C-alpha cells in the first residue's frame, strides 16, 4: 500500500471520527513512561477542566509537583495521597 492509498483511506476515516461524542483511549508503558502525564495533558488541552480543578492543579503542582515550575499534569489523574507523595500511579483501571 503506497502513501497515496493510505491517505485516501485515512481522510474519510478521520472525518467520520470528528462527530463522535466519546473517545476511547488506551495507553500502556512502564513505570515513569509518562502515562498519567499524557492523560492529564490531554484533559488540560481539551479544555474539560473546571476552574476549581485547574486551581487545584496549580496548587498541587507547586506543592507536590515533579516538573519544577511547570504544571504536573499527572496530578490530575493521580488522586491517591500515596501516588502524589511517591510521584507514581498505584491504581489503574
N, C-alpha and C positions, 0 to 999 in steps of 0.2 A: 504494500500500500504506500503510495507516494504522499508527499506533503499536501498536494492539492486535494487529493481524495480525502485525506484526513480532515482538512479544513472544511471541505464541503459537507462532511458528515457532522463536524463539531458545531458549526454555526447554528443549524436548526435545533440541535440538542440544547445548546446554551440558551437559545431564545425560549424554548419550552420550559426551562428551569426558572426563568425570571418571574413567572406568575405563581410559583409555589409559595405557600404560607409557612411551610415547615422545612427546615434544613436539617438533614440527618448528617451527622459529622462524627467521625471516629479518628482518634489519634492513638498512637502507641509508640513506645520507646522505653529506654532505660531510665534509671534514676538520674535526675538533673539534666534531662534532654530538653526541658522547656515545655512540656505538655500543658501544664497549668498556666504558664505564662502565655502560651499561644492562645488558649481558650479565653483567658482573661482579656488579652489584647483584642481578640475578635469581638467580644462583648462590648468593649470600650469603643472600638472603631465603628461598630454597627449602631452606636448611639442608643442602646437599650438600657443604659444605666439611669436610674433616678438620681436627682441631685444629692439626696442624702447618701446614696451608695457611693457616688463619686467623692463626696466629702469624707466619708469613712475610709475610702481607698487612699486618699491623700494623707489622712491622719495615720493610718496603719502603715503606709509606706515610709513615712517619716520615723515612726516608732520601731517597726519590725522589719522593714524592707531590706532586701539584699541587693538592691540596684543603685546604691549611693543616693544621689539627689533625684533620680528618676522614679516614676511610679513603678511599683512592684505589682504587675498585673496578676501574678499568681495568687495574690492575696484575695482576689475576687472569688476564687473557687476553693481556696484552702481555708475552710471555715473552722476547723478544729484548733483549739489552743495549741495542742502538741504539734500540729502541722506548721503553724505560724512560728512557734518557737524554734523548731528544728529546720525550717525552711524546706520541708519536703511534704509531699502529699501522701497521707497514710491510707485514706479511704477512697476507693473509686468504685463506681458502679458500671 
